[in-house]
C-alpha cells in the first residue's frame, strides 16, 4: 500500500511538470497557470520526501 501511494504521488509530480511545460508554451509566460502547476509539483515532491522519511523511520522501507 505504501509503495502504491508513493507511485501515485510520483505520477502526479510528472504530470504536473508536463502540465507546467504545456501552460508555459501555450500562455507564453503571461498566465498564472504555469506557477500553479509548478507549485503543485513542489508540494507533491515534498509530500513524497516526507512520506519516504516517515516510511524509513517506521520500518516500512528497509534500510
Contact map, one row per residue, 1 for C-alpha under 8 A:
111110000000000000000000000000000000000000000000000000000000000
111111000000000000000000000000000000000000000000000000100001000
111111100000000000000000000000000000000000000000000000000000000
111111110000000000000000000000000000000000000000000000000000000
111111111000000000000000000000000000000000000000000000000000000
011111111100000000000000000000000000000000000001001000000000000
001111111110000000000000000000000000000000000000000000000000000
000111111111000000000000000000000000000000000000000000000000000
000011111111100000000000000000000000000000011011000000000000000
000001111111110000000000000000000000000000011001000000000000000
000000111111111000000000000000000000000000000000000000000000000
000000011111111100000000000000000000000010010000000000000000000
000000001111111110000000000000000000000111011000000000000000000
000000000111111111000000000000000000000010000000000000000000000
000000000011111111100000000000000000000000000000000000000000000
000000000001111111110000000000000000110110000000000000000000000
000000000000111111111000000000000000110010000000000000000000000
000000000000011111111100000000000000000000000000000000000000000
000000000000001111111110000000000100100000000000000000000000000
000000000000000111111111000000001111110000000000000000000000000
000000000000000011111111100000000100000000000000000000000000000
000000000000000001111111110000000000000000000000000000000000000
000000000000000000111111111100001100000000000000000000000000000
000000000000000000011111111110000100000000000000000000000000000
000000000000000000001111111110000000000000000000000000000000000
000000000000000000000111111100000000000000000000000000000000000
000000000000000000000011111111100000000000000000000000000000000
000000000000000000000011111111100000000000000000000000000000000
000000000000000000000001101111110100000000000000000000000000000
000000000000000000000000001111110000000000000000000000000000000
000000000000000000000000001111111100000000000000000000000000000
000000000000000000000000000011111111000000000000000000000000000
000000000000000000010010000000111111100000000000000000000000000
000000000000000000111011000010111111110000000000000000000000000
000000000000000000010000000000011111111000000000000000000000000
000000000000000000010000000000011111111100000000000000000000000
000000000000000110110000000000001111111110000000000000000000000
000000000000000110010000000000000111111111000000000000000000000
000000000000000000000000000000000011111111100000000000000000000
000000000000100100000000000000000001111111110000000000000000000
000000000001110110000000000000000000111111111000000000000000000
000000000000100000000000000000000000011111111100000000000000000
000000000000000000000000000000000000001111111110000000000000000
000000001101100000000000000000000000000111111111000000000000000
000000001100100000000000000000000000000011111111100000000000000
000000000000000000000000000000000000000001111111110000000000000
000000001000000000000000000000000000000000111111111000000000000
000001001100000000000000000000000000000000011111111100000000000
000000000000000000000000000000000000000000001111111110000000000
000000000000000000000000000000000000000000000111111111000000000
000001000000000000000000000000000000000000000011111111100000000
000000000000000000000000000000000000000000000001111111110000100
000000000000000000000000000000000000000000000000111111111000000
000000000000000000000000000000000000000000000000011111111100000
010000000000000000000000000000000000000000000000001111111111100
000000000000000000000000000000000000000000000000000111111111111
000000000000000000000000000000000000000000000000000011111111000
000000000000000000000000000000000000000000000000000001111111100
000000000000000000000000000000000000000000000000000000111111110
010000000000000000000000000000000000000000000000000000111111110
000000000000000000000000000000000000000000000000000100110111111
000000000000000000000000000000000000000000000000000000010011111
000000000000000000000000000000000000000000000000000000010000111
